[in-house]
């Protein structure tokens, strides 16, 4: 067993990709020490990714990529500016609120940092904010993405720990909102400390207009969470519905409504018709008048066909001039290829980590670790504090998906025996690893924002450091008070 860890850590230190380190060290142990046949090894790796809930992974990734590429992030940003841009340090608050909204559509911190981050940092620079402050608040707010549902890391945790993904999603609501509140409090303090004024005055008309334009995008989390909470969708079906909705917005709805507004037909009228159709479909699904998934999907399809028919008719009678939609076929092809690449990177890590975890289990390493942890303390709070320290350290050196895939089989036995709710532990683990995205040397968000802001990696690290304290405060709160994570899933899934 010592050979397993020597090979694993050696390959990590020399910069070998994590999936090769996991699979390679496992193969060394199974072939040289345990003498396990090769077909068993292949079966374990394939079995690690042979899971229906894991089908949600590519669709959530695709939904986030579609939202980024369809111009939806601009509408979210405009709405956030109208909502909180009038506060002191307004664009700092806009940054946080925009991330909260985008979190309900994407589910990854990297998508938030790469999508909204580009818009937010440029806007804050143009309004005279220091680059370091802009980068820091953008990085910290990006970590809200995987906490507020949907969440790619929570899908992986749910599969590895055999925990309800729907309950994990619901458990992230309050911690995500707490993260936003604590970050906004820090922005408020910073604005008063450095005498940063307001970026604009509050105008109800602008708020109403931007809200109407952003409303279709804001419906995405309602479709996902509402469908799962009422038992209409599984997580995988919810991810597919989110992709269909994002495609509809990017290919049909926003191109059509922009033309309709140009000829004097208000967007609000179009939204009213769409809302009536969707509301009727949701009521039919709720009262079991038909197959619920087919009803909702049919309503989405009806909206799509109706929008296309209106577009063709108005073009034919000369009311509007056809234009290319913001999401061309070439762009959609690139989005699909990016999604395939990201999904492959995630699933190959999950497969290799499944083999690694199986080796640890068969060698009784997990039992030994459980005995050590419970030998230190059987108190749930003390054990969680110890695990927090471990996860914060691991997050500095290991990518999120790999850390979840490796550590869940190792830590879950001790967590269960100590009486800790697996749902609470899932949110705590994900938040720890999100903080890890902001810490060197492996923090992915740091590398992305260093490139976006055109500053050095060292400067990015220094810019982010003050924003770690609000996130650590939220981590301590959800560790000490389990009800902060459990009250929503207990209400929705009672």
N, C-alpha and C positions, 0 to 999 in steps of 0.2 A: 504493500500500500504506500510505503514511503516513496517508492519509485514513481508511482502515479503522480504524486504532488511535485516531486522534483522535476519531472518532464513537463508538467503543466505550467509551473511558475517559471521555469527556464525559458520555455517557448514564449510565454507572455513578455518576459523581460527583454528578449531580443527582438520584439516587435512582430512576431508571427500573428496573423489574424486569429481572432478569438475562436472561431469555429474549428480551425485546424488545431489549435492548442487543446481544445476540449476533446475532439475526436482522436487526435494523435496520442494524447496521454492515455485515453481509455483503451485504444488499440494496443499500446505497449503493455498495459496491465493485463488485458484479457488474453493476449497471445503469449506473453513471456511468463506470466505468473499464474493466472487462473486456468489457462488452456481452454478457453471457451471457443466453440466453433464460430467461424466467420458468419454463417447464415443467421446465427442468433444475434450477432452484433448489427447486421443489416436490418433484421426484423425490429430491433429495439429503436434504431434511428428512424425507420419508416413509421413505426407505431407512434413515435413522439409527435409527428405532424399529421397523423391520420385521425383528425378530430373535426367534427362538424363546426363547433364554435370557432375554430381557427379560420374557417372560411370568411369570417367577419374581417379578418386582418386586411386582405387586399382591397376589400370594398370600402372600409373606413379610410385607408390610405388614398384610394382613388377619389373618394368624396372630397377629402381635404385638398387634393391636387386640383380637382375640378373647380372648387370654390376659389382657389388662388388664381386660376387662369381665366375665370369668367368675368373678372372685374367686380366680383362681389365684395372683395376686401375693401375697395374704394368706397362702396356704399356703406359698409359697416363703419369705416373710419369717419365718414361725413356725419353719420348719425351720432357717433360717440362725441364728435366735436360739438355738435349742437346740444347734446345732452349735458356735458360737463366741461366744455371748453371755456365757459365763463368763470369758472372757479380760479382762485390764485394758483399759479402753476398749472394752468388748464391743460396743456398738451401732455403733461405728465399723467394727469388723471385720464385723459383721453386714451393714452397708451394702455393703461390698466383696464379700463372699461372695454376698449376694443378687443383686448385679449380674452376677456370674460365671454364676450359675444362669440368670438371666433372659436373659442374652446368648445362651444356646443355644435360645431360643424367639423372640426378637424380631428382632435384627439391626440395630436403630437406637438411637443414643444418646438421641434425643428421646423414644422410647417408654419407655426405661428411666427417664429423668429425670421424665417426666410420670406414669408408672405407679407404680414403686417409690418414686420420690422423695417423693411425697406422704405415703406411709406412714412412710418412714424419717425424714424431717425432723420430723414430728410426734412420733414415738416418742422421738427423741433430745432434743427440747425437753422432753418430759414427764419424762425421766430426768435433767434438769439440765445437759445439754450446751449449750455456747455455740452460738448460732444460726450464727455464722460458720463454726465447725468443722463443724457438721452440713451446711451448704450446700456447703462446700468438698469434703468427702469424697463427698457425693452426686454433685456435678458430675464429679469426677475418675473415680469408679467407673462413671458412665454411659458414659464413652468406651470401656469394655471391650466394650460391646454390639456394635459393628461390627467388632471384632477377632476375638473368638471366634465361630465360625460358628453359625448362618447370618449373612450380612452383606450388607445392601443395597448399600453402597458397593463391595464386592468384586464383586458381580454386575455393576454398571455398569462397573467397571474391566475385568473379564473380557471383556465385550462390546466395549468400546472398543479394548482391546489384543489381542483374539483370543487370550486366555490361558484355560486350563482353570479354570472356576469351582470345580470340585471340589478341585483342587490349591491354589487360593487359600484356600478354606475350611480345608483341612487345615493350611496354613502359618500360620494365625492362632492355632492352639492354644497353642503355647509362648509367643509374645509376649503373648497375653491373660493367661495364667497368671503370667507375669513381671510384668505390670502390677499384677495383684492382689497378688502377693507384695510388691512394692515399696511399694504403697499401704498394705498391712497393717503393714509395717515402720515407715512414717511414723506410722501411727496408734498403734503400740506406743510409739514415742519420745514422741509427744505425750501419751499417757496417763501415762507415767512423769514427763514434764516438768511436767505440771500436776496430778499426783496424782489421776488419774481412776480410780475403783475398778472393781470387777466389777458387772455389772448383775444377775447371777443366778448360782446355783450349778449345777454340771453334774449333770444327772440322766439316766441312761441310758434310763429309761422314757419320759421326755418326748421325748428324741431319737428313740427308736424309733417313738413314736406320730406325731410330726410328719413323720418320714421316710415312714411308710406313707401319710399323707395327701398328701404332696408327690410321691410316687413316680410317679403317672400323669403329672403335669406334667414330672417329670424325664425321662420317657421320650421327650419331644419331640425333644431333640437327638440321642438315640440313633436315633430313626426317621429323622431327616434325614441325619445323618452316616453312620450305619451303612448305610442304603439306598444312598447315593451311593458309599461306599467299596467296597461289594460289587457295584457295577454294577447294582443293582436299580432305582434311580431316576436320572433326570437331575435337575439342580437345579430345573427347573420342576416335575417330578413330585413331588420331595421337598417343595416348597413347598405343592403341593396336598394332599399327605398330611398335612402339618403343620396345614393349615386344617381338614381332616376330623377330625383328632385333637382340635384345640382345640374344635371344635363339639361333638364327642361328650362331651368333659369338661364343657363349660359347659351344654349342653342336657339331657344324659342322666345322665352318670356321677355327678357330684357331687350333683345333686338326689336321685338314687336312693339313693346310699350314705349320705347324711345321714339319710334316712328309715329305712334299714335299721339303721343304728347306733342310732337312737332306739328300735327295737323289739328290740335285743339281738343283731343279726346283725353280726359284726365285719367291718370293711372288709378286713382281711387275707385273709379267705376269698374275698371277691369278687375281689380282686386276684390271688389264686392261680389261679383259673379263667381270668381274662383272660390272665395271663402264659403259661399252658400253651397256650392257643389261638394267641397271637401267636408263641410260640417254635416251635410246630409249623409255622406258616405260613412263618416265616423259614427253617427247615430245608428245607422243600419248595422255597422259592425258591432257596436256595443250591445245592441239588443238581439244579436245573433240572427238577424233576418237573412243572412247569407254567409258564405264563407268570408270571414273578416279580412283575410289577406287579399282575396280577390276583389273585395269591395273597395278597399283603399287603393290597391293598384289600379283598379278600373277607374276610380275617380281621378287619379293622377293622369292616366292615359286619356281620359275624357278632356281634362284641361289642356293637355298637350295637343290633341287633335282639334279641339275648339280654337286654340290659339293659332295653329297652323292654318286652319280654314279661314279664320278672320284675316290673317296676314295675306293669304292668296287672294281672297275676295277684294280686300281694300287695294291691293296692288293692281288687280284686274280692272277695277273701276277708276283707277288713277288717283286714289286718295293719298297713297304713299308710294315712295320710290324704293325698290328693293335694294338692300345693302347687305354686305357680308356680315354674318353674326360675329361677335367678339371671339368665339371659339370655333376656329376653322377645323376642317378635317385633319389638316397637317398638325395643328396644335393638339387636337385630341389624340392623334396617334402618338405624339411625343409624350403626352401625359400618361397614356396607357403603358408605354415602354418604361417610363420612370417608375410607374406603379409596380410593374413586373419586377424591375430591378430591386426596388426597395423590399417588396414582398419576399423575393428569393433570399435577400440578405437576412431578413428576419427569420424565415422558416429554416434556413440551413443552420442558424444558431440554435433555434429551438430543437431541431433534430439532434445536433451534436450534444447539446446540454442534456437532452433526455437520456442519451447513452451514458453520459458522465454521471448523471444522477442515479441511474440504474446500477452502475458500477459501485458508487458509494453505498447504495442500499444493500447490494448483495455482499459487499465487504464489511457491512455493519458499521460503517463510519458514521452514518446518521444516528445510529443508536448511541455511539460513543459521544457524539457532539451533544445529543439530547441529555445524556447523563451529566456531562460537564456543565451545561447551562443550568439544568435544574439543581445540580449540586451547589452552584453559586447562590441561587435564590429561586424559590418557587412562587414568590410574590409576583403577580402579573405586571405591576407597574415597574418593579425593579428589573424584571426580565426584559420588558420593552425598552427601558432606558439602555440596557446593555446592548440589545439588538440595534437600537438607533445608532449608537456609536459605531458598531460594526458596519452597518449599512452606509453611514456617511463616509467611512474610510473606503469601503468597496466602491462607492459611487465616484470617488476621485480617480479610480484606475480602471473601471470596467464599464462598458456600454450597458444601458438600461435593460434591454431585452436579455442579454447574456446573464446579467446579475440576477434577474428574476428567475430565469430558467435554471440557474445553478443553485441559488440559495433557497428557493421555495421547498424543494424536497429535503433539504438539510435542516431548515429551521421549523417547518410546519409541525413535526412531531412534538417538539418542545413547546411550541405555542399552544397546541391543542391540549397537551397534558397540564399546562399551567392555567387553563381555563380562559384563555384569551380568545375573543371572537375572531374567526378567520377573516370576516369582512373588515373589521377594524384594522387588523394586521395588514390586510391588502392595501388599504389606503395609506397606512403609515409607511409601508415599504415603498410604494410608488412615490410618495412625497420625499422620502429620504433620497431616492435615486434621482428625482428631479432636481434637488439641491446639488446632487453630484454633477448634473449637467452644467452647473455654474462654477465648478471647481477644477483647477488644473490637476493633472496634465491632460486628461481625456475629455474635458467638458465640450461636447459638440456645439452647444449654443454659443460658447465663447468663440470658437473658430468661425462660425457662420457670421456673427455680428462683427468680428474683427474684419472680415472681408467686406461686409455690407458698409461699415463705417469707414473703411480704409485707414484703420489704425493698427498698431502693433498688438500682438497677442498679450504681451505683458501689460500694456495700458488697459486693455479690455478687462483683464483680471482685476486690476486695481479699481476700475470703474464699477465692477459688480459687487465687490466686497461689502460695502455698506448695506446693500439690499439683501444680503443673506440673513441679517438679524430679524427682519419681519417674518421671513419664511421659517426660520428656526423657532420663532415664538409660536407660530401656528402649529408647527410640528409638536412642540411641547404641550400645547393645549389639547390636541386630538389624542396625544398619548395619555395624558392625565385624565381626560374626561371622555370616556368611550361613547357617551350619548351624542356627542357632536357628530360622530360618523354613523351611529346606528339608528338614530331617531327617524330619519327619512325612510330607509329601507324597511324598518319595522312598521311604519305607517302604510307604505305602498304595498308591501308583500305580507301583510298580516292575514 
